Amino acid sequence: MSTVVPITAARPLQLDPNSIAGEQLWKLRGESRDVALDGCIEHLMINHDMTERSAENTAMREMAAVETITSLDSIDISVTTTSTLVLNRSDGYRVFLTVRDLRELLKGKGLVAGNKDSGRLLLLSRQ
Protein backbone atom coordinates (compact mmCIF):
# COMPACT_ATOMS: atom_id res chain seq x y z
CA MET A 1 0.00 0.00 0.00
CA SER A 2 1.39 3.44 -0.93
CA THR A 3 1.27 6.60 1.12
CA VAL A 4 -0.63 9.53 -0.32
CA VAL A 5 0.76 12.93 0.51
CA PRO A 6 -1.50 15.92 -0.10
CA ILE A 7 -0.19 18.66 -2.36
CA THR A 8 0.07 21.93 -0.49
CA ALA A 9 -0.09 25.38 -1.99
CA ALA A 10 3.28 26.85 -2.84
CA ARG A 11 4.53 29.45 -0.39
CA PRO A 12 6.95 32.21 -1.29
CA LEU A 13 10.53 31.57 -0.29
CA GLN A 14 11.46 33.43 2.91
CA LEU A 15 14.72 35.26 2.40
CA ASP A 16 17.03 36.16 5.27
CA PRO A 17 16.52 39.88 6.02
CA ASN A 18 20.23 40.30 6.83
CA SER A 19 21.25 38.91 3.44
CA ILE A 20 18.78 41.22 1.73
CA ALA A 21 20.10 44.22 3.69
CA GLY A 22 23.71 43.26 2.96
CA GLU A 23 22.98 43.01 -0.77
CA GLN A 24 21.25 46.39 -0.72
CA LEU A 25 24.12 48.05 1.18
CA TRP A 26 26.59 46.53 -1.29
CA LYS A 27 24.64 48.10 -4.17
CA LEU A 28 24.76 51.46 -2.37
CA ARG A 29 28.44 51.21 -1.33
CA GLY A 30 29.44 54.35 -3.24
CA GLU A 31 26.89 56.47 -1.39
CA SER A 32 27.34 58.26 1.95
CA ARG A 33 26.40 56.26 5.05
CA ASP A 34 23.11 58.08 5.58
CA VAL A 35 21.99 57.64 1.97
CA ALA A 36 22.96 53.94 1.99
CA LEU A 37 21.21 53.29 5.30
CA ASP A 38 18.08 55.17 4.22
CA GLY A 39 17.99 53.34 0.88
CA CYS A 40 18.36 49.98 2.61
CA ILE A 41 15.57 50.76 5.10
CA GLU A 42 13.29 51.93 2.30
CA HIS A 43 14.03 48.80 0.24
CA LEU A 44 13.25 46.50 3.18
CA MET A 45 9.99 48.30 3.95
CA ILE A 46 8.70 48.54 0.38
CA ASN A 47 9.94 45.32 -1.21
CA HIS A 48 9.96 42.98 1.78
CA ASP A 49 6.99 44.25 3.78
CA MET A 50 8.98 45.01 6.93
CA THR A 51 7.89 47.50 9.56
CA GLU A 52 9.93 50.67 9.80
CA ARG A 53 11.52 49.66 13.12
CA SER A 54 12.33 46.16 11.92
CA ALA A 55 13.85 47.52 8.70
CA GLU A 56 15.93 50.04 10.68
CA ASN A 57 17.22 47.37 13.05
CA THR A 58 18.11 44.98 10.23
CA ALA A 59 19.82 47.70 8.17
CA MET A 60 21.79 49.00 11.18
CA ARG A 61 23.02 45.54 12.17
CA GLU A 62 24.08 44.74 8.62
CA MET A 63 25.81 48.11 8.13
CA ALA A 64 27.76 47.52 11.35
CA ALA A 65 28.73 44.04 10.16
CA VAL A 66 29.91 45.36 6.80
CA GLU A 67 31.88 48.25 8.35
CA THR A 68 33.69 46.03 10.86
CA ILE A 69 34.38 43.02 8.66
CA THR A 70 38.16 43.60 8.71
CA SER A 71 38.40 45.08 12.21
CA LEU A 72 39.89 43.19 15.12
CA ASP A 73 38.16 45.53 17.60
CA SER A 74 34.81 44.36 18.96
CA ILE A 75 32.07 45.22 21.42
CA ASP A 76 32.13 43.01 24.51
CA ILE A 77 28.47 42.05 24.71
CA SER A 78 29.01 40.02 27.89
CA VAL A 79 29.43 43.26 29.90
CA THR A 80 27.72 45.82 27.65
CA THR A 81 24.36 46.94 29.06
CA THR A 82 21.74 49.56 28.20
CA SER A 83 23.92 52.19 29.88
CA THR A 84 27.45 50.84 29.36
CA LEU A 85 29.46 50.02 26.25
CA VAL A 86 32.73 48.08 26.48
CA LEU A 87 35.05 47.85 23.47
CA ASN A 88 37.74 45.20 23.19
CA ARG A 89 40.56 46.72 21.18
CA SER A 90 42.95 44.68 19.08
CA ASP A 91 45.88 45.91 21.20
CA GLY A 92 44.43 44.18 24.29
CA TYR A 93 43.05 47.31 25.93
CA ARG A 94 39.40 47.68 26.81
CA VAL A 95 37.45 50.93 26.56
CA PHE A 96 34.57 51.60 28.97
CA LEU A 97 31.94 54.14 27.88
CA THR A 98 28.72 55.19 29.58
CA VAL A 99 25.74 56.76 27.84
CA ARG A 100 26.97 60.09 29.24
CA ASP A 101 30.41 59.49 27.67
CA LEU A 102 28.85 58.69 24.31
CA ARG A 103 26.65 61.79 24.38
CA GLU A 104 29.74 63.89 25.22
CA LEU A 105 31.67 62.34 22.33
CA LEU A 106 28.80 63.15 19.97
CA LYS A 107 28.68 66.85 20.88
CA GLY A 108 29.58 68.93 17.86
CA LYS A 109 29.61 65.93 15.53
CA GLY A 110 27.63 65.97 12.30
CA LEU A 111 24.62 63.76 12.83
CA VAL A 112 22.41 63.10 9.81
CA ALA A 113 19.13 61.27 9.39
CA GLY A 114 19.62 57.63 8.43
CA ASN A 115 15.90 57.19 7.90
CA LYS A 116 14.43 60.09 5.97
CA ASP A 117 10.82 58.95 6.60
CA SER A 118 10.85 59.40 10.38
CA GLY A 119 14.03 61.47 10.74
CA ARG A 120 14.49 59.92 14.18
CA LEU A 121 17.32 57.52 13.31
CA LEU A 122 20.58 59.47 13.36
CA LEU A 123 24.13 58.44 12.51
CA LEU A 124 27.52 60.09 12.21
CA SER A 125 28.30 61.76 8.94
CA ARG A 126 31.75 60.76 7.68
CA GLN A 127 31.91 63.00 4.65
NUPATI-227368 format. One record per residue: residue number from 1; chain; residue in three letters; x, y, z negated of N, C-alpha, C in turn. Coordinates in steps of 0.05 Angstrom, whole numbers. Each point is the difference from the previous one (the first is absolute). Example, Ala and Ser with C-alpha at 12.3 -4.5 7.8 and 13.67 -1.06 7.14 Angstrom:
BEGIN
  zaza  drendo  dodo      nX      nY      nZ     caX     caY     caZ      cX      cY      cZ
     1       A   Ala     264    -114    -156     -18      24       0      18      24       0
     2       A   Ser      -7      21      14      16      24      -1     -15      22     -14
This chain:
BEGIN
  zaza  drendo  dodo      nX      nY      nZ     caX     caY     caZ      cX      cY      cZ
     1       A   Met      17     -23       0     -17      23       0      18      25       0
     2       A   Ser      -7      20      17      17      24       2     -12      22     -18
     3       A   Thr      18      18      -7      -9      23     -16      -7      23      18
     4       A   Val     -22      13      -5      -9      23      15       7      25     -16
     5       A   Val      14      17      13       7      26     -13     -15      22      14
     6       A   Pro     -15      16     -15     -15      21      13      19      22      11
     7       A   Ile      -8      12      22      15      21      12      -8      26     -14
     8       A   Thr      19      14     -10      -6      26     -13       6      23      19
     9       A   Ala     -13      22      -6       4      24      17      29       9      -4
    10       A   Ala      11      10      22      28      10      -1       0      26     -17
    11       A   Arg      21       2     -16       4      24     -16      25      14      10
    12       A   Pro      -1      27      -1      24      14       9      24      -6     -18
    13       A   Leu      23      -1      12      25      -6     -14       5      23     -19
    14       A   Gln       6      -6     -25       7      21     -20      30       5       1
    15       A   Leu       7      24       7      28       7       2      10      11     -26
    16       A   Asp      25      -3      -7      12      10     -24       2      30       2
    17       A   Pro     -13      15     -19       0      30       2      29      11      -1
    18       A   Asn      18     -13     -15      28      10      -1      13      -3      27
    19       A   Ser      -5     -21      15      12      -4      26     -11      21      20
    20       A   Ile     -26       5      -3     -12      20      17      12      28      -5
    21       A   Ala       3       6     -26      11      26      -8      29       2       9
    22       A   Gly      15     -21      -3      28       0       9       3       5      30
    23       A   Glu     -18     -13      15       1       3      29      -7      29       7
    24       A   Gln     -20      11     -13      -8      28       5      22      20      -7
    25       A   Leu      13      -5     -23      22      18      -8      24      -2      20
    26       A   Trp       4     -24      10      22      -4      20      -6      16      25
    27       A   Lys     -25       0       9      -8      15      23       3      30      -4
    28       A   Leu      -2       9     -25       1      28      -7      28       8     -11
    29       A   Arg      20     -17       3      26       4     -12      14      26       7
    30       A   Gly      -7      12      23      13      25       8     -14      25     -12
    31       A   Glu     -22      -5     -13     -15      22     -12      10       7     -28
    32       A   Ser      -8      23     -11       7       6     -28     -16     -19     -18
    33       A   Arg       9      -2     -25     -12     -19     -19     -30       5      -3
    34       A   Asp      -8      26      -3     -28       6      -5     -17      -8      24
    35       A   Val      10       5      24     -15      -6      25      -2     -31       2
    36       A   Ala      21     -14      -5       0     -29       2     -19     -12     -20
    37       A   Leu       2       9     -25     -18     -10     -21     -29       6       6
    38       A   Asp      -6      24       9     -27       7       7     -11     -16      23
    39       A   Gly      17      -4      20      -8     -16      23      -5     -29      -7
    40       A   Cys      16     -11     -18      -4     -27      -9     -26      -3     -16
    41       A   Ile      -5      19     -18     -25      -1     -16     -24       2      18
    42       A   Glu       1      18      19     -22       4      19      -5     -26      16
    43       A   His      22     -12      10      -2     -25      15     -13     -22     -16
    44       A   Leu       8      -3     -25     -11     -21     -18     -30       5      -5
    45       A   Met      -7      25      -4     -28       6      -6     -18      -4      24
    46       A   Ile       9      10      23     -17      -1      24       0     -28      13
    47       A   Asn      23     -12       4       2     -25      15      -2     -25     -17
    48       A   His       3       3     -26      -1     -24     -17     -19       2     -23
    49       A   Asp     -18      20       2     -22       3     -19       8       0     -29
    50       A   Met      22      13      -6      10       2     -28     -11      26     -12
    51       A   Thr      -4       0     -26      -7      24     -14      24      19       0
    52       A   Glu      -5      25      -5      22      19       0      21      -7     -21
    53       A   Arg      -9      -6     -24      19      -7     -21      16     -25       6
    54       A   Ser     -13     -20      10      14     -25       8      20       5      22
    55       A   Ala      -8      16      20      18       6      22      24      16     -10
    56       A   Glu      -5      19     -18      23      16     -12      19     -18     -14
    57       A   Asn     -11     -18     -17      17     -18     -16      17     -18      18
    58       A   Thr     -13     -11      20      14     -18      18      22      15      16
    59       A   Ala      -7      23      10      19      16      16      24       9     -18
    60       A   Met      -6       8     -25      22       9     -18      19     -23      -6
    61       A   Arg     -12     -23      -7      17     -23      -6      18      -8      23
    62       A   Glu     -12       0      24      16      -8      24      21      21       7
    63       A   Met      -7      25      -3      20      21       5      24      -3     -19
    64       A   Ala      -6      -5     -25      21      -4     -20      17     -24       7
    65       A   Ala     -12     -21       9      15     -24       8      18       5      24
    66       A   Val     -11      15      19      16       6      24      24      18      -7
    67       A   Glu      -5      21     -17      21      19      -7      22     -12     -17
    68       A   Thr      -6     -21     -15      20     -11     -18      11     -27       9
    69       A   Ile      -5      -7      25       8     -27      10      30      -5      -2
    70       A   Thr      16      21       2      29      -4      -1      12      11     -26
    71       A   Ser     -17       8     -19      10      11     -25       4     -23     -21
    72       A   Leu      21       4     -16       5     -19     -21     -12      10     -27
    73       A   Asp      -9      25       0     -14      12     -23     -28     -12      -1
    74       A   Ser     -11      -2     -24     -28     -10      -2     -13      12     -25
    75       A   Ile     -26      -2      -1     -16       7     -23      -3     -24     -18
    76       A   Asp       7       3     -25      -2     -23     -19     -29      -1     -10
    77       A   Ile     -16     -17      13     -29      -1      -7      -5     -14     -27
    78       A   Ser      20     -13     -11      -4     -14     -26      -1      21     -23
    79       A   Val      11      24       4      -1      20     -21     -15      26       9
    80       A   Thr      -5       2      26     -15      23      10     -29      -1      -9
    81       A   Thr     -10      22     -10     -28       2      -9     -14      23      14
    82       A   Thr     -24       7      -9     -14      22      12      12      27      -7
    83       A   Ser      18       1     -19      13      25      -8      31      -1       2
    84       A   Thr      11     -23       8      29      -3       1       8     -14      26
    85       A   Leu      21      10      12      11     -13      24      30      -6      -5
    86       A   Val       8     -24       4      28      -8      -4      11     -10      27
    87       A   Leu      22      13       9      13      -8      25      25     -16      -7
    88       A   Asn       4     -22      14      25     -15      -2      16       9      24
    89       A   Arg      23      12      -5      17       9      21      20     -21       8
    90       A   Ser       9       1      24      19     -20      10      27       0     -14
    91       A   Asp       6      23     -13      26       1     -15      -3     -11     -28
    92       A   Gly     -23     -11      -8      -3     -12     -26     -13      18     -20
    93       A   Tyr      -2      26       6     -13      18     -19     -30      -1       4
    94       A   Arg     -14       7     -22     -29       2       1      -8      29      -5
    95       A   Val     -21       8      13     -10      28      -3     -28      -2     -12
    96       A   Phe      -4      14     -22     -26       1     -14     -13      27       5
    97       A   Leu     -24      -1      11     -15      25       5     -28      -2     -11
    98       A   Thr      -9      21     -13     -28       2     -10     -16      15      21
    99       A   Val     -26       1      -4     -17      15      18       8      30      -1
   100       A   Arg       7       9     -24       9      28      -3      26       5      16
   101       A   Asp      19     -19       0      24       2      16      -6       1      29
   102       A   Leu     -18     -17       9      -7       0      29     -13      26       9
   103       A   Arg     -18      10     -17     -13      26       6      21      22       2
   104       A   Glu      19       0     -18      22      20       0      17      -2      25
   105       A   Leu       6     -25       8      15      -4      24     -14       9      25
   106       A   Leu     -27      -1       0     -16       8      23      -4      30       2
   107       A   Lys       6      15     -22      -4      29       1      16      12      23
   108       A   Gly     -12      16      16      14      14      22       5     -18      24
   109       A   Lys      -8     -25      -1       3     -17      23     -23       3      20
   110       A   Gly       5      -5      25     -21       2      20     -18     -24       1
   111       A   Leu     -23       2     -12     -20     -22       0     -19       5      23
   112       A   Val      -6     -20      15     -19       2      23     -21     -22      -3
   113       A   Ala     -23       5      12     -21     -20      -1       7     -24      17
   114       A   Gly      -2     -23     -12       4     -25      14     -25     -12      11
   115       A   Asn     -23      11     -10     -26      -8      10     -15      25       6
   116       A   Lys      -2       7      25     -12      26       8     -30       1      -6
   117       A   Asp     -14     -24      -1     -29       0      -6      -5      11     -28
   118       A   Ser      12     -11     -20      -6       9     -28      19      22      -8
   119       A   Gly      25       0      10      20      19      -9      10      -4     -28
   120       A   Arg      -9     -22     -13       8      -5     -28      24     -18      -2
   121       A   Leu       9     -13      21      23     -17      -1      24      17      10
   122       A   Leu      19       5     -18      23      17       7      25     -16       0
   123       A   Leu      19       8      16      27     -12       1      20      21       6
   124       A   Leu      25      -7      -5      22      19       5       5       3      29
   125       A   Ser       4      25       8       7       5      28      30      -1       3
   126       A   Arg      10     -15      19      29      -4       3       9      12      27
   127       A   Gln     -13      21       8       7      12      26      24      18      -1
